[in-house]
């Protein structure tokens, strides 16, 4: 009933653990049967190891969570050596979330992934391009296409491009990625936001701004998914504040082929299983035999 095809790969269901909120799966293995998930997006990995940002890294907000983790990760090579086989053995699809601060970072990281049995790279172009003063690669079409083209030249994996919602050209960037051969779009990443400690009279985060996720962003993320779904023909993996099966169904109705669940896993470790079961019950009650019947109907 919930089987979902994304770019020629069959997922047992459309519910995927979002990158950056699920580690490499081990942390949640004691709480849920990971094989029941449609997929798991790895924590973001980069060519070189990153220690992450200093200072406060997470901050709770009304109906949300801000984070400034700074892509802390062991490096692509170490991930492949120590964690990838574990993930590939979980009985669910694996998306390797690949980030980078330079074009070379992406290319060399993709080359390493090319020699593995992984099928999918989730190309995170929300990372700051240090060669362009820290502007995200995904902010404008030319930069996004440059990264995607370079990675596709060295990789035969399916490429799902993860877009930043902070771009004023979001739809245009998505269209440009489709034109350049992206197999799917993942959206949205976190929203750039600010928190202030009024007693210290300073920003909460050392980097001043941080990424906002959680239920607070869902209505905006939902609108963005619909906007992009109306403009592209490739699958969209929608995310942003999904907490229950109703949220997931909303994203499907807005045009998403699948969904990723992130922040709410910290609130309810069983959230994704609840969402899968809730979607199944909803479809039975509504006499919906396939998600295709409701996908993109809004």
Number of C-alpha atoms within 10 A of each C-alpha: 13 18 13 20 15 19 15 9 12 13 19 19 21 25 27 25 28 25 24 19 18 20 17 23 19 14 9 15 13 10 11 14 13 21 15 16 22 26 26 28 26 26 24 25 27 25 24 15 16 14 12 13 15 12 12 13 17 16 16 13 13 8 11 16 20 24 19 22 18 16 19 17 21 18 18 25 18 15 20 20 11 11 16 21 14 13 24 16 11 19 15 19 23 24 26 30 24 28 26 27 21 17 20 14 16 22 23 17 23 27 15 15 25 17 10 12 11 19 17 22 26 24 28 27 26 25 22 18 18 14 10 12 8 11 16 22 28 29 22 18 19 13 19 23 23 14 23 24 17 15 23 17 11 16 18 15 19 22 23 29 28 26 28 25 22 16 18 11 15 23 21 16 23 30 20 19 28 21 12 15 16 23 21 24 28 25 27 27 23 24 20 15 13 15 16 13 10 9 6 8 8 12 14 20 22 14 15 13 18 24 17 26 29 23 19 17 19 20 15 15 25 25 13 18 29 22 15 23 23 13 13 19 12 22 21 28 25 31 30 32 28 31 22 18 22 14 21 27 23 20 30 28 20 24 26 28 25 27 27 26 27 24 24 22 18 11 10 12 15 15 20 27 18 15 21 21 12 17 24 18 14 15 16 12 9 9 9 15 13 13 20 15 11 16 18 19 11 12
